[in-house]
Amino acid sequence: KVTVKMVNYNIGGLPWMTSAAKQTRNAEFIVENGYDIVAVQEDFNYHSTFAGGLTGYNYATNHTGVCVKT
């Protein structure tokens, strides 16, 4: 028997809704909870901050772009 821990998380990375500090905390939350597979939505303007905090993950999909408020 194998247990896999997964999370599907909307990190709300729009620049007018969040901050780099919040994205650092989002990454810490994921690492602290030991998820094996992580899927995130709305990973926009703070991708580098968020992804930089995800330690221990060997694989990632490509980031598709940045959303800016017009």
MIKOL-797804 format. One record per atom (N, C-alpha, C): chain; x, y, z; atom name. Coordinates in nm, 2 decimals, m for minus. Layout:
BEGIN
<'A',<X,Y,Z>,'CA'>
...
! end
This chain:
BEGIN
<'A',<0.09,m0.12,0.00>,'N'>
<'A',<0.00,0.00,0.00>,'CA'>
<'A',<0.09,0.12,0.00>,'C'>
<'A',<0.06,0.22,m0.08>,'N'>
<'A',<0.13,0.35,m0.09>,'CA'>
<'A',<0.03,0.46,m0.07>,'C'>
<'A',<0.07,0.55,0.01>,'N'>
<'A',<m0.01,0.67,0.04>,'CA'>
<'A',<0.06,0.79,m0.04>,'C'>
<'A',<m0.03,0.86,m0.11>,'N'>
<'A',<0.02,0.98,m0.18>,'CA'>
<'A',<m0.06,1.10,m0.13>,'C'>
<'A',<0.01,1.20,m0.09>,'N'>
<'A',<m0.06,1.32,m0.03>,'CA'>
<'A',<m0.06,1.43,m0.14>,'C'>
<'A',<m0.18,1.48,m0.18>,'N'>
<'A',<m0.19,1.58,m0.29>,'CA'>
<'A',<m0.27,1.70,m0.24>,'C'>
<'A',<m0.24,1.81,m0.31>,'N'>
<'A',<m0.31,1.93,m0.28>,'CA'>
<'A',<m0.34,2.01,m0.41>,'C'>
<'A',<m0.46,2.07,m0.43>,'N'>
<'A',<m0.49,2.15,m0.54>,'CA'>
<'A',<m0.52,2.29,m0.47>,'C'>
<'A',<m0.44,2.39,m0.50>,'N'>
<'A',<m0.44,2.51,m0.42>,'CA'>
<'A',<m0.44,2.63,m0.51>,'C'>
<'A',<m0.54,2.72,m0.49>,'N'>
<'A',<m0.55,2.85,m0.56>,'CA'>
<'A',<m0.47,2.95,m0.48>,'C'>
<'A',<m0.35,2.98,m0.53>,'N'>
<'A',<m0.26,3.07,m0.45>,'CA'>
<'A',<m0.29,3.22,m0.47>,'C'>
<'A',<m0.38,3.25,m0.56>,'N'>
<'A',<m0.43,3.39,m0.58>,'CA'>
<'A',<m0.31,3.49,m0.60>,'C'>
<'A',<m0.23,3.46,m0.71>,'N'>
<'A',<m0.12,3.54,m0.73>,'CA'>
<'A',<m0.14,3.67,m0.81>,'C'>
<'A',<m0.26,3.72,m0.81>,'N'>
<'A',<m0.28,3.85,m0.88>,'CA'>
<'A',<m0.22,3.96,m0.80>,'C'>
<'A',<m0.15,4.06,m0.87>,'N'>
<'A',<m0.08,4.16,m0.80>,'CA'>
<'A',<m0.16,4.25,m0.71>,'C'>
<'A',<m0.29,4.27,m0.74>,'N'>
<'A',<m0.37,4.35,m0.65>,'CA'>
<'A',<m0.44,4.28,m0.54>,'C'>
<'A',<m0.42,4.14,m0.53>,'N'>
<'A',<m0.48,4.06,m0.43>,'CA'>
<'A',<m0.38,4.00,m0.33>,'C'>
<'A',<m0.25,4.01,m0.36>,'N'>
<'A',<m0.16,3.94,m0.27>,'CA'>
<'A',<m0.03,4.01,m0.27>,'C'>
<'A',<0.07,3.95,m0.21>,'N'>
<'A',<0.21,4.01,m0.20>,'CA'>
<'A',<0.31,3.90,m0.20>,'C'>
<'A',<0.43,3.94,m0.22>,'N'>
<'A',<0.54,3.84,m0.22>,'CA'>
<'A',<0.55,3.76,m0.09>,'C'>
<'A',<0.52,3.83,0.02>,'N'>
<'A',<0.52,3.77,0.15>,'CA'>
<'A',<0.42,3.66,0.16>,'C'>
<'A',<0.30,3.69,0.11>,'N'>
<'A',<0.19,3.58,0.11>,'CA'>
<'A',<0.23,3.46,0.03>,'C'>
<'A',<0.30,3.48,m0.08>,'N'>
<'A',<0.34,3.37,m0.17>,'CA'>
<'A',<0.45,3.29,m0.10>,'C'>
<'A',<0.54,3.36,m0.02>,'N'>
<'A',<0.64,3.29,0.05>,'CA'>
<'A',<0.57,3.20,0.16>,'C'>
<'A',<0.47,3.25,0.22>,'N'>
<'A',<0.39,3.17,0.32>,'CA'>
<'A',<0.31,3.06,0.25>,'C'>
<'A',<0.26,3.08,0.14>,'N'>
<'A',<0.19,2.97,0.06>,'CA'>
<'A',<0.29,2.86,0.04>,'C'>
<'A',<0.41,2.89,0.00>,'N'>
<'A',<0.51,2.78,m0.03>,'CA'>
<'A',<0.54,2.71,0.10>,'C'>
<'A',<0.56,2.79,0.21>,'N'>
<'A',<0.59,2.73,0.34>,'CA'>
<'A',<0.48,2.63,0.38>,'C'>
<'A',<0.36,2.67,0.36>,'N'>
<'A',<0.24,2.59,0.40>,'CA'>
<'A',<0.25,2.45,0.32>,'C'>
<'A',<0.28,2.46,0.20>,'N'>
<'A',<0.29,2.33,0.12>,'CA'>
<'A',<0.40,2.24,0.17>,'C'>
<'A',<0.52,2.30,0.19>,'N'>
<'A',<0.64,2.22,0.23>,'CA'>
<'A',<0.61,2.17,0.37>,'C'>
<'A',<0.55,2.25,0.46>,'N'>
<'A',<0.53,2.20,0.60>,'CA'>
<'A',<0.43,2.09,0.61>,'C'>
<'A',<0.34,2.08,0.51>,'N'>
<'A',<0.24,1.98,0.51>,'CA'>
<'A',<0.28,1.85,0.44>,'C'>
<'A',<0.40,1.85,0.38>,'N'>
<'A',<0.45,1.73,0.31>,'CA'>
<'A',<0.37,1.68,0.20>,'C'>
<'A',<0.32,1.76,0.11>,'N'>
<'A',<0.25,1.71,0.00>,'CA'>
<'A',<0.34,1.65,m0.10>,'C'>
<'A',<0.30,1.54,m0.16>,'N'>
<'A',<0.38,1.47,m0.26>,'CA'>
<'A',<0.36,1.54,m0.40>,'C'>
<'A',<0.23,1.57,m0.43>,'N'>
<'A',<0.20,1.63,m0.56>,'CA'>
<'A',<0.12,1.76,m0.53>,'C'>
<'A',<0.16,1.87,m0.60>,'N'>
<'A',<0.10,2.00,m0.57>,'CA'>
<'A',<0.05,2.06,m0.71>,'C'>
<'A',<m0.07,2.10,m0.71>,'N'>
<'A',<m0.13,2.17,m0.83>,'CA'>
<'A',<m0.17,2.30,m0.78>,'C'>
<'A',<m0.13,2.41,m0.85>,'N'>
<'A',<m0.17,2.54,m0.81>,'CA'>
<'A',<m0.23,2.62,m0.93>,'C'>
<'A',<m0.32,2.71,m0.89>,'N'>
<'A',<m0.39,2.80,m0.99>,'CA'>
<'A',<m0.35,2.94,m0.95>,'C'>
<'A',<m0.36,3.03,m1.05>,'N'>
<'A',<m0.34,3.17,m1.03>,'CA'>
<'A',<m0.20,3.20,m0.98>,'C'>
<'A',<m0.10,3.13,m1.04>,'N'>
<'A',<0.04,3.15,m1.00>,'CA'>
<'A',<0.09,3.26,m1.10>,'C'>
<'A',<0.06,3.38,m1.08>,'N'>
<'A',<0.09,3.48,m1.18>,'CA'>
<'A',<0.22,3.56,m1.14>,'C'>
<'A',<0.20,3.68,m1.09>,'N'>
<'A',<0.31,3.77,m1.07>,'CA'>
<'A',<0.42,3.74,m0.97>,'C'>
<'A',<0.39,3.64,m0.88>,'N'>
<'A',<0.49,3.61,m0.78>,'CA'>
<'A',<0.54,3.47,m0.80>,'C'>
<'A',<0.55,3.42,m0.92>,'N'>
<'A',<0.59,3.28,m0.94>,'CA'>
<'A',<0.73,3.25,m0.89>,'C'>
<'A',<0.82,3.34,m0.91>,'N'>
<'A',<0.96,3.32,m0.87>,'CA'>
<'A',<0.97,3.31,m0.71>,'C'>
<'A',<0.89,3.39,m0.65>,'N'>
<'A',<0.89,3.39,m0.50>,'CA'>
<'A',<0.83,3.26,m0.45>,'C'>
<'A',<0.71,3.23,m0.51>,'N'>
<'A',<0.64,3.11,m0.47>,'CA'>
<'A',<0.72,2.98,m0.50>,'C'>
<'A',<0.77,2.97,m0.62>,'N'>
<'A',<0.84,2.85,m0.66>,'CA'>
<'A',<0.98,2.84,m0.58>,'C'>
<'A',<1.04,2.95,m0.55>,'N'>
<'A',<1.16,2.95,m0.48>,'CA'>
<'A',<1.15,2.89,m0.34>,'C'>
<'A',<1.03,2.90,m0.29>,'N'>
<'A',<1.01,2.85,m0.15>,'CA'>
<'A',<0.97,2.70,m0.14>,'C'>
<'A',<0.95,2.64,m0.26>,'N'>
<'A',<0.91,2.50,m0.26>,'CA'>
<'A',<1.04,2.41,m0.27>,'C'>
<'A',<1.08,2.38,m0.15>,'N'>
<'A',<1.21,2.29,m0.14>,'CA'>
<'A',<1.17,2.15,m0.14>,'C'>
<'A',<1.25,2.06,m0.20>,'N'>
<'A',<1.23,1.92,m0.20>,'CA'>
<'A',<1.14,1.87,m0.31>,'C'>
<'A',<1.11,1.95,m0.40>,'N'>
<'A',<1.03,1.90,m0.52>,'CA'>
<'A',<1.13,1.90,m0.64>,'C'>
<'A',<1.14,1.78,m0.70>,'N'>
<'A',<1.23,1.76,m0.81>,'CA'>
<'A',<1.17,1.79,m0.95>,'C'>
<'A',<1.04,1.80,m0.96>,'N'>
<'A',<0.98,1.82,m1.10>,'CA'>
<'A',<0.88,1.93,m1.09>,'C'>
<'A',<0.87,2.01,m1.20>,'N'>
<'A',<0.77,2.11,m1.21>,'CA'>
<'A',<0.73,2.13,m1.36>,'C'>
<'A',<0.61,2.18,m1.38>,'N'>
<'A',<0.57,2.21,m1.52>,'CA'>
<'A',<0.62,2.35,m1.55>,'C'>
<'A',<0.61,2.39,m1.67>,'N'>
<'A',<0.66,2.53,m1.71>,'CA'>
<'A',<0.55,2.63,m1.66>,'C'>
<'A',<0.60,2.74,m1.62>,'N'>
<'A',<0.52,2.86,m1.59>,'CA'>
<'A',<0.48,2.92,m1.72>,'C'>
<'A',<0.35,2.96,m1.74>,'N'>
<'A',<0.31,3.00,m1.87>,'CA'>
<'A',<0.30,3.16,m1.88>,'C'>
<'A',<0.32,3.23,m1.78>,'N'>
<'A',<0.32,3.38,m1.80>,'CA'>
<'A',<0.29,3.46,m1.68>,'C'>
<'A',<0.28,3.59,m1.71>,'N'>
<'A',<0.25,3.68,m1.60>,'CA'>
<'A',<0.12,3.76,m1.63>,'C'>
<'A',<0.04,3.78,m1.53>,'N'>
<'A',<m0.08,3.86,m1.55>,'CA'>
<'A',<m0.06,3.99,m1.48>,'C'>
<'A',<m0.08,4.10,m1.55>,'N'>
<'A',<m0.07,4.23,m1.50>,'CA'>
<'A',<m0.20,4.30,m1.51>,'C'>
<'A',<m0.23,4.39,m1.41>,'N'>
<'A',<m0.36,4.47,m1.41>,'CA'>
<'A',<m0.35,4.57,m1.51>,'C'>
<'A',<m0.45,4.59,m1.59>,'N'>
<'A',<m0.45,4.69,m1.70>,'CA'>
<'A',<m0.55,4.80,m1.66>,'C'>
! end
